[in-house]
Amino acid sequence: MHLTAQVTVATETPVDVMARLRAAAPAKLGDAAVVAITDLTGGTRDLPSADVLSYALAGARVVIRPSGTEPKIKAYFEVVEPVLLGRLSQARRAAAARLEPLREAVRALLAG
C-alpha cells in the first residue's frame, strides 16, 4: 500500500531554506530515522542536477524542493505499508497513521 501526500510552505527565501537543510540535515523526521539523504545538486548517475533533497526513511520517502514559480517550498511524501492477508483497509489506516506525524514534522522543519 503506497500512500502519498504533499505539503507546501510559503517562504520568501526558499534558497535559504534549502541551504539550511543542506547545512543541518535532520537525523529524524517525526519519529522516523532518516536512513539516507540524496542531494540532487550536481545530479546523480540516473538523474539530472536539481535543487532537490530526498530523505529515505524506513518504509517512507520525503522529497523537498523549492517551487519554480512561487516563493514556496514543496514536500512530497510516500509511505509504504505492507498489505498482510489481503487487509488493504488496515494497511491504509496504518500508512495514514504514519503519514500525518511525518507531514507535521516536515512542515515544522520547513517553517524553521
N, CA, C and O atoms as a printed pandas DataFrame, in Angstrom:
     atom_number atom_name residue_name chain_id  residue_number  x_coord  y_coord  z_coord
0              1         N          MET        A               1    0.849   -1.157    0.000
1              2        CA          MET        A               1    0.000    0.000    0.000
2              3         C          MET        A               1    0.897    1.222    0.000
3              4         O          MET        A               1    1.700    1.398    0.916
4              5         N          HIS        A               2    0.775    2.064   -1.006
5              6        CA          HIS        A               2    1.544    3.307   -1.099
6              7         C          HIS        A               2    0.583    4.461   -0.882
7              8         O          HIS        A               2   -0.401    4.600   -1.608
8              9         N          LEU        A               3    0.866    5.288    0.114
9             10        CA          LEU        A               3    0.059    6.461    0.407
10            11         C          LEU        A               3    0.933    7.679    0.176
11            12         O          LEU        A               3    2.051    7.753    0.684
12            13         N          THR        A               4    0.423    8.639   -0.595
13            14        CA          THR        A               4    1.210    9.829   -0.916
14            15         C          THR        A               4    0.476   11.080   -0.454
15            16         O          THR        A               4   -0.741   11.082   -0.272
16            17         N          ALA        A               5    1.254   12.144   -0.271
17            18        CA          ALA        A               5    0.703   13.438    0.129
18            19         C          ALA        A               5    1.706   14.522   -0.225
19            20         O          ALA        A               5    2.839   14.234   -0.610
20            21         N          GLN        A               6    1.283   15.754   -0.091
21            22        CA          GLN        A               6    2.135   16.902   -0.388
22            23         C          GLN        A               6    1.891   17.981    0.658
23            24         O          GLN        A               6    0.785   18.116    1.181
24            25         N          VAL        A               7    2.937   18.749    0.956
25            26        CA          VAL        A               7    2.842   19.918    1.823
26            27         C          VAL        A               7    3.535   21.061    1.110
27            28         O          VAL        A               7    4.600   20.880    0.520
28            29         N          THR        A               8    2.929   22.241    1.163
29            30        CA          THR        A               8    3.541   23.440    0.608
30            31         C          THR        A               8    3.649   24.476    1.720
31            32         O          THR        A               8    2.676   24.745    2.425
32            33         N          VAL        A               9    4.838   25.056    1.872
33            34        CA          VAL        A               9    5.079   26.059    2.907
34            35         C          VAL        A               9    5.555   27.333    2.222
35            36         O          VAL        A               9    6.546   27.323    1.493
36            37         N          ALA        A              10    4.849   28.418    2.460
37            38        CA          ALA        A              10    5.241   29.706    1.896
38            39         C          ALA        A              10    6.497   30.217    2.601
39            40         O          ALA        A              10    6.628   30.107    3.820
40            41         N          THR        A              11    7.411   30.772    1.820
41            42        CA          THR        A              11    8.626   31.380    2.358
42            43         C          THR        A              11    9.137   32.391    1.346
43            44         O          THR        A              11    9.072   32.161    0.139
44            45         N          GLU        A              12    9.632   33.484    1.830
45            46        CA          GLU        A              12   10.205   34.492    0.933
46            47         C          GLU        A              12   11.619   34.110    0.511
47            48         O          GLU        A              12   12.167   34.695   -0.423
48            49         N          THR        A              13   12.215   33.132    1.193
49            50        CA          THR        A              13   13.605   32.762    0.926
50            51         C          THR        A              13   13.757   31.254    0.750
51            52         O          THR        A              13   14.401   30.609    1.577
52            53         N          PRO        A              14   13.186   30.680   -0.296
53            54        CA          PRO        A              14   13.313   29.229   -0.477
54            55         C          PRO        A              14   14.765   28.762   -0.613
55            56         O          PRO        A              14   15.104   27.658   -0.188
56            57         N          VAL        A              15   15.615   29.595   -1.200
57            58        CA          VAL        A              15   17.030   29.225   -1.340
58            59         C          VAL        A              15   17.668   29.078    0.036
59            60         O          VAL        A              15   18.476   28.176    0.254
60            61         N          ASP        A              16   17.308   29.963    0.965
61            62        CA          ASP        A              16   17.852   29.881    2.321
62            63         C          ASP        A              16   17.353   28.638    3.057
63            64         O          ASP        A              16   18.104   28.020    3.813
64            65         N          VAL        A              17   16.095   28.274    2.839
65            66        CA          VAL        A              17   15.560   27.069    3.472
66            67         C          VAL        A              17   16.326   25.841    2.979
67            68         O          VAL        A              17   16.710   24.985    3.776
68            69         N          MET        A              18   16.545   25.757    1.670
69            70        CA          MET        A              18   17.278   24.612    1.124
70            71         C          MET        A              18   18.721   24.600    1.645
71            72         O          MET        A              18   19.256   23.535    1.954
72            73         N          ALA        A              19   19.344   25.762    1.743
73            74        CA          ALA        A              19   20.707   25.843    2.282
74            75         C          ALA        A              19   20.735   25.398    3.737
75            76         O          ALA        A              19   21.664   24.703    4.149
76            77         N          ARG        A              20   19.742   25.783    4.516
77            78        CA          ARG        A              20   19.662   25.373    5.919
78            79         C          ARG        A              20   19.514   23.856    6.033
79            80         O          ARG        A              20   20.143   23.234    6.889
80            81         N          LEU        A              21   18.691   23.263    5.178
81            82        CA          LEU        A              21   18.514   21.815    5.204
82            83         C          LEU        A              21   19.796   21.081    4.823
83            84         O          LEU        A              21   20.100   20.020    5.369
84            85         N          ARG        A              22   20.537   21.647    3.892
85            86        CA          ARG        A              22   21.810   21.026    3.494
86            87         C          ARG        A              22   22.865   21.169    4.592
87            88         O          ARG        A              22   23.663   20.257    4.812
88            89         N          ALA        A              23   22.869   22.305    5.274
89            90        CA          ALA        A              23   23.877   22.552    6.303
90            91         C          ALA        A              23   23.617   21.750    7.577
91            92         O          ALA        A              23   24.554   21.371    8.280
92            93         N          ALA        A              24   22.350   21.497    7.869
93            94        CA          ALA        A              24   21.990   20.787    9.099
94            95         C          ALA        A              24   20.925   19.748    8.768
95            96         O          ALA        A              24   19.742   19.941    9.049
96            97         N          ALA        A              25   21.359   18.654    8.172
97            98        CA          ALA        A              25   20.432   17.599    7.760
98            99         C          ALA        A              25   19.778   16.961    8.989
99           100         O          ALA        A              25   20.459   16.650    9.966
100          101         N          PRO        A              26   18.481   16.772    8.938
101          102        CA          PRO        A              26   17.810   16.157   10.090
102          103         C          PRO        A              26   18.150   14.669   10.206
103          104         O          PRO        A              26   18.239   13.960    9.203
104          105         N          ALA        A              27   18.337   14.216   11.427
105          106        CA          ALA        A              27   18.577   12.789   11.675
106          107         C          ALA        A              27   17.256   12.035   11.753
107          108         O          ALA        A              27   17.198   10.827   11.524
108          109         N          LYS        A              28   16.189   12.777   12.082
109          110        CA          LYS        A              28   14.853   12.193   12.181
110          111         C          LYS        A              28   13.852   13.142   11.550
111          112         O          LYS        A              28   14.049   14.357   11.541
112          113         N          LEU        A              29   12.791   12.584   11.029
113          114        CA          LEU        A              29   11.634   13.352   10.585
114          115         C          LEU        A              29   10.453   12.777   11.351
115          116         O          LEU        A              29    9.995   11.670   11.066
116          117         N          GLY        A              30    9.968   13.529   12.317
117          118        CA          GLY        A              30    8.976   12.980   13.231
118          119         C          GLY        A              30    9.639   11.916   14.063
119          120         O          GLY        A              30   10.700   12.145   14.643
120          121         N          ASP        A              31    9.021   10.748   14.128
121          122        CA          ASP        A              31    9.580    9.624   14.884
122          123         C          ASP        A              31   10.441    8.716   14.020
123          124         O          ASP        A              31   11.013    7.745   14.518
124          125         N          ALA        A              32   10.538    9.022   12.731
125          126        CA          ALA        A              32   11.247    8.140   11.789
126          127         C          ALA        A              32   12.685    8.605   11.574
127          128         O          ALA        A              32   12.934    9.776   11.287
128          129         N          ALA        A              33   13.612    7.686   11.715
129          130        CA          ALA        A              33   15.027    7.988   11.470
130          131         C          ALA        A              33   15.264    8.148    9.972
131          132         O          ALA        A              33   14.721    7.400    9.160
132          133         N          VAL        A              34   16.076    9.127    9.627
133          134        CA          VAL        A              34   16.499    9.306    8.240
134          135         C          VAL        A              34   17.632    8.317    7.998
135          136         O          VAL        A              34   18.660    8.367    8.673
136          137         N          VAL        A              35   17.444    7.411    7.028
137          138        CA          VAL        A              35   18.461    6.384    6.778
138          139         C          VAL        A              35   19.378    6.754    5.617
139          140         O          VAL        A              35   20.480    6.217    5.506
140          141         N          ALA        A              36   18.935    7.668    4.747
141          142        CA          ALA        A              36   19.782    8.123    3.642
142          143         C          ALA        A              36   19.243    9.446    3.120
143          144         O          ALA        A              36   18.042    9.713    3.165
144          145         N          ILE        A              37   20.161   10.266    2.625
145          146        CA          ILE        A              37   19.799   11.547    2.021
146          147         C          ILE        A              37   20.429   11.600    0.642
147          148         O          ILE        A              37   21.614   11.308    0.482
148          149         N          THR        A              38   19.633   11.975   -0.359
149          150        CA          THR        A              38   20.144   12.182   -1.704
150          151         C          THR        A              38   19.964   13.652   -2.049
151          152         O          THR        A              38   18.848   14.171   -2.020
152          153         N          ASP        A              39   21.058   14.315   -2.375
153          154        CA          ASP        A              39   21.038   15.711   -2.797
154          155         C          ASP        A              39   21.268   15.722   -4.304
155          156         O          ASP        A              39   22.318   15.293   -4.783
156          157         N          LEU        A              40   20.293   16.209   -5.038
157          158        CA          LEU        A              40   20.398   16.184   -6.496
158          159         C          LEU        A              40   21.167   17.371   -7.074
159          160         O          LEU        A              40   21.261   17.513   -8.293
160          161         N          THR        A              41   21.717   18.225   -6.206
161          162        CA          THR        A              41   22.590   19.276   -6.713
162          163         C          THR        A              41   23.785   18.602   -7.379
163          164         O          THR        A              41   24.510   17.845   -6.733
164          165         N          GLY        A              42   23.990   18.868   -8.643
165          166        CA          GLY        A              42   25.061   18.200   -9.381
166          167         C          GLY        A              42   24.602   16.924  -10.055
167          168         O          GLY        A              42   25.342   16.336  -10.844
168          169         N          GLY        A              43   23.376   16.483   -9.751
169          170        CA          GLY        A              43   22.824   15.293  -10.388
170          171         C          GLY        A              43   23.388   14.010   -9.809
171          172         O          GLY        A              43   24.242   14.021   -8.923
172          173         N          THR        A              44   22.892   12.921  -10.328
173          174        CA          THR        A              44   23.384   11.592   -9.976
174          175         C          THR        A              44   23.622   10.854  -11.282
175          176         O          THR        A              44   23.462   11.415  -12.367
176          177         N          ARG        A              45   23.998    9.615  -11.167
177          178        CA          ARG        A              45   24.205    8.806  -12.371
178          179         C          ARG        A              45   22.920    8.695  -13.184
179          180         O          ARG        A              45   22.957    8.621  -14.412
180          181         N          ASP        A              46   21.771    8.684  -12.481
181          182        CA          ASP        A              46   20.492    8.469  -13.145
182          183         C          ASP        A              46   19.628    9.718  -13.304
183          184         O          ASP        A              46   18.687    9.719  -14.097
184          185         N          LEU        A              47   19.936   10.777  -12.561
185          186        CA          LEU        A              47   19.074   11.963  -12.561
186          187         C          LEU        A              47   19.873   13.233  -12.818
187          188         O          LEU        A              47   21.035   13.330  -12.426
188          189         N          PRO        A              48   19.252   14.201  -13.475
189          190        CA          PRO        A              48   19.951   15.465  -13.744
190          191         C          PRO        A              48   20.048   16.326  -12.478
191          192         O          PRO        A              48   19.374   16.064  -11.482
192          193         N          SER        A              49   20.879   17.332  -12.535
193          194        CA          SER        A              49   21.038   18.259  -11.428
194          195         C          SER        A              49   19.727   19.002  -11.166
195          196         O          SER        A              49   19.047   19.436  -12.096
196          197         N          ALA        A              50   19.389   19.138   -9.886
197          198        CA          ALA        A              50   18.189   19.861   -9.490
198          199         C          ALA        A              50   18.336   20.269   -8.030
199          200         O          ALA        A              50   19.091   19.652   -7.279
200          201         N          ASP        A              51   17.622   21.296   -7.638
201          202        CA          ASP        A              51   17.625   21.759   -6.255
202          203         C          ASP        A              51   16.602   20.919   -5.477
203          204         O          ASP        A              51   15.520   21.394   -5.134
204          205         N          VAL        A              52   16.970   19.674   -5.212
205          206        CA          VAL        A              52   16.065   18.693   -4.605
206          207         C          VAL        A              52   16.821   17.894   -3.550
207          208         O          VAL        A              52   17.963   17.485   -3.763
208          209         N          LEU        A              53   16.173   17.680   -2.419
209          210        CA          LEU        A              53   16.685   16.795   -1.373
210          211         C          LEU        A              53   15.678   15.674   -1.178
211          212         O          LEU        A              53   14.475   15.918   -1.084
212          213         N          SER        A              54   16.172   14.446   -1.117
213          214        CA          SER        A              54   15.321   13.285   -0.905
214          215         C          SER        A              54   15.795   12.556    0.341
215          216         O          SER        A              54   16.969   12.207    0.468
216          217         N          TYR        A              55   14.864   12.332    1.257
217          218        CA          TYR        A              55   15.167   11.657    2.516
218          219         C          TYR        A              55   14.521   10.281    2.507
219          220         O          TYR        A              55   13.309   10.161    2.327
220          221         N          ALA        A              56   15.321    9.252    2.699
221          222        CA          ALA        A              56   14.804    7.888    2.802
222          223         C          ALA        A              56   14.626    7.553    4.275
223          224         O          ALA        A              56   15.514    7.784    5.095
224          225         N          LEU        A              57   13.470    7.009    4.588
225          226        CA          LEU        A              57   13.132    6.562    5.930
226          227         C          LEU        A              57   12.725    5.092    5.808
227          228         O          LEU        A              57   12.486    4.615    4.698
228          229         N          ALA        A              58   12.643    4.394    6.883
229          230        CA          ALA        A              58   12.171    3.009    6.821
230          231         C          ALA        A              58   10.718    3.010    6.350
231          232         O          ALA        A              58    9.831    3.481    7.062
232          233         N          GLY        A              59   10.482    2.489    5.168
233          234        CA          GLY        A              59    9.128    2.414    4.626
234          235         C          GLY        A              59    8.534    3.730    4.204
235          236         O          GLY        A              59    7.313    3.844    4.091
236          237         N          ALA        A              60    9.363    4.737    3.965
237          238        CA          ALA        A              60    8.837    6.048    3.566
238          239         C          ALA        A              60    9.916    6.854    2.853
239          240         O          ALA        A              60   11.107    6.549    2.914
240          241         N          ARG        A              61    9.446    7.893    2.177
241          242        CA          ARG        A              61   10.365    8.805    1.485
242          243         C          ARG        A              61    9.756   10.199    1.523
243          244         O          ARG        A              61    8.541   10.370    1.421
244          245         N          VAL        A              62   10.641   11.207    1.676
245          246        CA          VAL        A              62   10.239   12.610    1.632
246          247         C          VAL        A              62   11.146   13.310    0.633
247          248         O          VAL        A              62   12.369   13.204    0.719
248          249         N          VAL        A              63   10.549   14.026   -0.314
249          250        CA          VAL        A              63   11.296   14.775   -1.312
250          251         C          VAL        A              63   10.941   16.248   -1.137
251          252         O          VAL        A              63    9.765   16.611   -1.101
252          253         N          ILE        A              64   11.966   17.093   -1.029
253          254        CA          ILE        A              64   11.762   18.519   -0.784
254          255         C          ILE        A              64   12.428   19.316   -1.896
255          256         O          ILE        A              64   13.558   19.038   -2.296
256          257         N          ARG        A              65   11.688   20.327   -2.391
257          258        CA          ARG        A              65   12.231   21.205   -3.428
258          259         C          ARG        A              65   11.549   22.562   -3.349
259          260         O          ARG        A              65   10.414   22.662   -2.885
260          261         N          PRO        A              66   12.241   23.613   -3.803
261          262        CA          PRO        A              66   11.571   24.908   -3.898
262          263         C          PRO        A              66   10.649   24.921   -5.114
263          264         O          PRO        A              66   10.884   24.214   -6.093
264          265         N          SER        A              67    9.611   25.725   -5.038
265          266        CA          SER        A              67    8.740   25.915   -6.196
266          267         C          SER        A              67    9.530   26.650   -7.268
267          268         O          SER        A              67   10.372   27.491   -6.954
268          269         N          GLY        A              68    9.269   26.342   -8.506
269          270        CA          GLY        A              68    9.948   27.031   -9.593
270          271         C          GLY        A              68    9.319   28.354   -9.956
271          272         O          GLY        A              68    9.917   29.141  -10.690
272          273         N          THR        A              69    8.100   28.624   -9.448
273          274        CA          THR        A              69    7.380   29.831   -9.872
274          275         C          THR        A              69    6.886   30.706   -8.739
275          276         O          THR        A              69    6.484   31.846   -8.970
276          277         N          GLU        A              70    6.909   30.187   -7.505
277          278        CA          GLU        A              70    6.373   30.944   -6.376
278          279         C          GLU        A              70    7.328   30.851   -5.191
279          280         O          GLU        A              70    8.156   29.942   -5.139
280          281         N          PRO        A              71    7.224   31.778   -4.236
281          282        CA          PRO        A              71    8.088   31.713   -3.048
282          283         C          PRO        A              71    7.578   30.666   -2.059
283          284         O          PRO        A              71    7.026   30.994   -1.009
284          285         N          LYS        A              72    7.777   29.403   -2.422
285          286        CA          LYS        A              72    7.292   28.289   -1.615
286          287         C          LYS        A              72    8.290   27.143   -1.653
287          288         O          LYS        A              72    9.097   27.021   -2.575
288          289         N          ILE        A              73    8.212   26.306   -0.622
289          290        CA          ILE        A              73    8.936   25.042   -0.589
290          291         C          ILE        A              73    7.878   23.948   -0.626
291          292         O          ILE        A              73    6.855   24.039    0.053
292          293         N          LYS        A              74    8.127   22.916   -1.420
293          294        CA          LYS        A              74    7.180   21.809   -1.529
294          295         C          LYS        A              74    7.829   20.531   -1.017
295          296         O          LYS        A              74    9.010   20.273   -1.252
296          297         N          ALA        A              75    7.040   19.753   -0.324
297          298        CA          ALA        A              75    7.496   18.452    0.163
298          299         C          ALA        A              75    6.500   17.402   -0.306
299          300         O          ALA        A              75    5.286   17.588   -0.218
300          301         N          TYR        A              76    7.032   16.307   -0.800
301          302        CA          TYR        A              76    6.224   15.194   -1.301
302          303         C          TYR        A              76    6.520   13.974   -0.438
303          304         O          TYR        A              76    7.678   13.692   -0.132
304          305         N          PHE        A              77    5.484   13.260   -0.051
305          306        CA          PHE        A              77    5.600   12.142    0.865
306          307         C          PHE        A              77    5.103   10.863    0.217
307          308         O          PHE        A              77    4.135   10.862   -0.545
308          309         N          GLU        A              78    5.782    9.786    0.535
309          310        CA          GLU        A              78    5.314    8.457    0.161
310          311         C          GLU        A              78    5.574    7.533    1.346
311          312         O          GLU        A              78    6.708    7.395    1.805
312          313         N          VAL        A              79    4.513    6.908    1.829
313          314        CA          VAL        A              79    4.610    5.934    2.909
314          315         C          VAL        A              79    4.191    4.589    2.336
315          316         O          VAL        A              79    3.162    4.479    1.669
316          317         N          VAL        A              80    4.995    3.571    2.601
317          318        CA          VAL        A              80    4.715    2.230    2.098
318          319         C          VAL        A              80    4.407    1.324    3.286
319          320         O          VAL        A              80    5.175    1.235    4.243
320          321         N          GLU        A              81    3.279    0.666    3.194
321          322        CA          GLU        A              81    2.847   -0.230    4.267
322          323         C          GLU        A              81    2.477   -1.567    3.635
323          324         O          GLU        A              81    1.713   -1.595    2.670
324          325         N          PRO        A              82    3.003   -2.680    4.159
325          326        CA          PRO        A              82    2.653   -3.977    3.578
326          327         C          PRO        A              82    1.178   -4.312    3.806
327          328         O          PRO        A              82    0.603   -3.963    4.837
328          329         N          VAL        A              83    0.587   -4.978    2.850
329          330        CA          VAL        A              83   -0.788   -5.466    2.968
330          331         C          VAL        A              83   -0.699   -6.933    3.381
331          332         O          VAL        A              83   -0.288   -7.790    2.598
332          333         N          LEU        A              84   -1.087   -7.202    4.611
333          334        CA          LEU        A              84   -0.988   -8.552    5.148
334          335         C          LEU        A              84   -2.337   -9.260    5.060
335          336         O          LEU        A              84   -3.361   -8.720    5.477
336          337         N          LEU        A              85   -2.326  -10.452    4.523
337          338        CA          LEU        A              85   -3.524  -11.284    4.423
338          339         C          LEU        A              85   -4.672  -10.566    3.716
339          340         O          LEU        A              85   -5.838  -10.786    4.042
340          341         N          GLY        A              86   -4.341   -9.705    2.745
341          342        CA          GLY        A              86   -5.367   -9.015    1.965
342          343         C          GLY        A              86   -6.081   -7.906    2.706
343          344         O          GLY        A              86   -7.126   -7.446    2.247
344          345         N          ARG        A              87   -5.566   -7.467    3.815
345          346        CA          ARG        A              87   -6.216   -6.434    4.640
346          347         C          ARG        A              87   -5.785   -5.045    4.199
347          348         O          ARG        A              87   -4.991   -4.383    4.867
348          349         N          LEU        A              88   -6.316   -4.619    3.074
349          350        CA          LEU        A              88   -5.955   -3.327    2.498
350          351         C          LEU        A              88   -6.381   -2.165    3.392
351          352         O          LEU        A              88   -5.602   -1.232    3.588
352          353         N          SER        A              89   -7.580   -2.195    3.931
353          354        CA          SER        A              89   -8.047   -1.076    4.762
354          355         C          SER        A              89   -7.193   -0.934    6.016
355          356         O          SER        A              89   -6.945    0.182    6.473
356          357         N          GLN        A              90   -6.746   -2.047    6.573
357          358        CA          GLN        A              90   -5.870   -1.991    7.742
358          359         C          GLN        A              90   -4.520   -1.386    7.363
359          360         O          GLN        A              90   -3.975   -0.584    8.121
360          361         N          ALA        A              91   -3.978   -1.752    6.216
361          362        CA          ALA        A              91   -2.709   -1.188    5.734
362          363         C          ALA        A              91   -2.862    0.296    5.467
363          364         O          ALA        A              91   -1.962    1.080    5.770
364          365         N          ARG        A              92   -3.998    0.691    4.901
365          366        CA          ARG        A              92   -4.244    2.109    4.619
366          367         C          ARG        A              92   -4.298    2.913    5.909
367          368         O          ARG        A              92   -3.732    4.004    5.978
368          369         N          ARG        A              93   -4.964    2.399    6.926
369          370        CA          ARG        A              93   -5.029    3.100    8.216
370          371         C          ARG        A              93   -3.630    3.217    8.841
371          372         O          ARG        A              93   -3.275    4.260    9.391
372          373         N          ALA        A              94   -2.855    2.153    8.753
373          374        CA          ALA        A              94   -1.501    2.176    9.313
374          375         C          ALA        A              94   -0.626    3.192    8.576
375          376         O          ALA        A              94    0.149    3.918    9.199
376          377         N          ALA        A              95   -0.753    3.237    7.255
377          378        CA          ALA        A              95    0.020    4.207    6.467
378          379         C          ALA        A              95   -0.392    5.630    6.817
379          380         O          ALA        A              95    0.462    6.502    6.976
380          381         N          ALA        A              96   -1.689    5.870    6.939
381          382        CA          ALA        A              96   -2.178    7.209    7.292
382          383         C          ALA        A              96   -1.696    7.618    8.679
383          384         O          ALA        A              96   -1.364    8.781    8.908
384          385         N          ALA        A              97   -1.659    6.670    9.592
385          386        CA          ALA        A              97   -1.185    6.959   10.951
386          387         C          ALA        A              97    0.292    7.333   10.954
387          388         O          ALA        A              97    0.723    8.117   11.800
388          389         N          ARG        A              98    1.065    6.796   10.035
389          390        CA          ARG        A              98    2.484    7.157    9.911
390          391         C          ARG        A              98    2.665    8.447    9.135
391          392         O          ARG        A              98    3.585    9.216    9.416
392          393         N          LEU        A              99    1.799    8.693    8.160
393          394        CA          LEU        A              99    1.954    9.848    7.275
394          395         C          LEU        A              99    1.698   11.176    7.978
395          396         O          LEU        A              99    2.467   12.121    7.803
396          397         N          GLU        A             100    0.640   11.262    8.765
397          398        CA          GLU        A             100    0.270   12.559    9.341
398          399         C          GLU        A             100    1.345   13.132   10.257
399          400         O          GLU        A             100    1.656   14.316   10.122
400          401         N          PRO        A             101    1.935   12.372   11.182
401          402        CA          PRO        A             101    3.016   12.952   12.005
402          403         C          PRO        A             101    4.236   13.336   11.166
403          404         O          PRO        A             101    4.931   14.302   11.484
404          405         N          LEU        A             102    4.491   12.592   10.112
405          406        CA          LEU        A             102    5.603   12.907    9.218
406          407         C          LEU        A             102    5.347   14.242    8.523
407          408         O          LEU        A             102    6.245   15.079    8.439
408          409         N          ARG        A             103    4.134   14.442    8.027
409          410        CA          ARG        A             103    3.773   15.715    7.379
410          411         C          ARG        A             103    3.950   16.887    8.333
411          412         O          ARG        A             103    4.500   17.921    7.955
412          413         N          GLU        A             104    3.485   16.729    9.569
413          414        CA          GLU        A             104    3.590   17.818   10.545
414          415         C          GLU        A             104    5.047   18.115   10.899
415          416         O          GLU        A             104    5.423   19.276   11.056
416          417         N          ALA        A             105    5.857   17.079   11.022
417          418        CA          ALA        A             105    7.275   17.281   11.337
418          419         C          ALA        A             105    7.981   18.020   10.203
419          420         O          ALA        A             105    8.780   18.921   10.457
420          421         N          VAL        A             106    7.694   17.651    8.958
421          422        CA          VAL        A             106    8.341   18.309    7.828
422          423         C          VAL        A             106    7.827   19.734    7.679
423          424         O          VAL        A             106    8.602   20.636    7.361
424          425         N          ARG        A             107    6.547   19.951    7.902
425          426        CA          ARG        A             107    6.005   21.309    7.840
426          427         C          ARG        A             107    6.743   22.212    8.856
427          428         O          ARG        A             107    7.114   23.340    8.533
428          429         N          ALA        A             108    6.947   21.706   10.067
429          430        CA          ALA        A             108    7.665   22.470   11.086
430          431         C          ALA        A             108    9.123   22.679   10.692
431          432         O          ALA        A             108    9.666   23.764   10.896
432          433         N          LEU        A             109    9.760   21.663   10.135
433          434        CA          LEU        A             109   11.144   21.776    9.687
434          435         C          LEU        A             109   11.287   22.849    8.613
435          436         O          LEU        A             109   12.225   23.645    8.653
436          437         N          LEU        A             110   10.381   22.874    7.670
437          438        CA          LEU        A             110   10.459   23.839    6.570
438          439         C          LEU        A             110   10.163   25.259    7.048
439          440         O          LEU        A             110   10.744   26.220    6.542
440          441         N          ALA        A             111    9.267   25.390    8.013
441          442        CA          ALA        A             111    8.913   26.712    8.523
442          443         C          ALA        A             111   10.060   27.301    9.337
443          444         O          ALA        A             111   10.142   28.515    9.524
444          445         N          GLY        A             112   10.958   26.417    9.825
445          446        CA          GLY        A             112   12.148   26.876   10.531
446          447         C          GLY        A             112   11.853   27.295   11.915
447          448         O          GLY        A             112   12.758   27.709   12.640
